[in-house]
């Protein structure tokens, strides 16, 4: 599976680790493996892979995850289209 990168350092994803109950829902629903479960709590291991779909937010039973859903999805699609059209010379940007 190809690891996607969206726009560097712009993901709005936030996780309140202290409030996490370790249910693992965010791991189950995240399409890009942004989370991992360590020491009984979720951790963000790859914020740059977050496409801001909002699945983690909608499925967290204790509301410890926040994200501006929809922002990254559009950005990811636009960047991919621009890369395909040859507007980016350095494809490692995202």
C-alpha positions in Angstrom: 0.0 0.0 0.0 1.4 3.4 -1.0 1.9 5.8 1.9 0.2 9.1 1.1 1.5 12.5 2.2 -0.7 15.4 2.0 0.5 19.0 2.7 3.4 19.0 5.2 2.7 20.2 8.7 -0.8 21.4 8.1 -3.0 18.7 9.4 -5.5 20.0 12.0 -5.5 16.6 13.8 -5.2 16.8 17.6 -5.4 14.0 20.1 -5.9 14.5 23.9 -3.9 11.4 25.0 -4.7 11.9 28.6 -8.4 11.5 27.9 -7.9 8.4 25.7 -9.5 5.2 27.1 -7.5 2.9 24.7 -10.5 1.4 22.8 -8.6 1.5 19.5 -11.5 2.8 17.4 -9.3 5.5 15.8 -6.9 2.7 14.7 -9.7 0.7 13.2 -11.3 3.5 11.2 -8.2 5.5 10.1 -7.5 4.7 6.4 -3.8 5.8 6.6 -2.5 4.4 9.9 -2.1 7.7 11.6 -2.6 6.2 15.1 -1.0 3.4 17.1 -2.0 2.0 20.5 0.9 2.2 23.1 0.7 1.7 26.8 -3.1 1.5 26.7 -3.6 4.8 24.9 -3.8 6.0 21.3 -0.9 8.0 19.9 -0.5 9.9 16.7 2.5 8.4 14.8 2.1 10.0 11.4 0.2 13.3 11.4 1.4 14.0 7.9 -0.6 11.0 6.6 -3.8 12.4 8.0 -6.3 13.2 5.2 -8.7 14.9 7.7 -11.6 12.6 6.8 -13.0 12.9 10.3 -13.6 9.1 10.8 -11.6 9.1 14.0 -13.5 12.0 15.5 -16.9 10.5 14.6 -15.9 7.1 16.2 -14.1 8.2 19.4 -16.5 7.4 22.2 -14.8 9.9 24.6 -14.2 12.8 22.1 -10.4 13.0 22.5 -9.8 13.5 18.8 -10.4 16.7 16.9 -9.8 17.6 13.2 -11.3 20.0 10.7 -12.8 17.3 8.6 -12.8 17.7 4.8 -9.9 20.2 4.6 -7.1 17.6 3.9 -9.2 15.5 1.6 -9.6 18.5 -0.8 -6.0 19.5 -0.4 -4.8 16.0 -1.1 -6.9 15.7 -4.3 -5.7 19.1 -5.5 -2.1 18.3 -4.9 -2.4 15.0 -6.7 -4.0 16.6 -9.7 -1.3 19.3 -9.8 1.4 16.6 -9.7 -0.3 14.6 -12.5 -0.4 17.8 -14.6 3.3 18.5 -14.0 2.9 21.7 -11.9 5.2 20.3 -9.2 8.8 19.5 -10.1 9.7 18.2 -6.6 7.1 15.4 -5.9 8.5 14.9 -2.4 6.7 18.0 -1.2 3.6 16.1 -0.1 
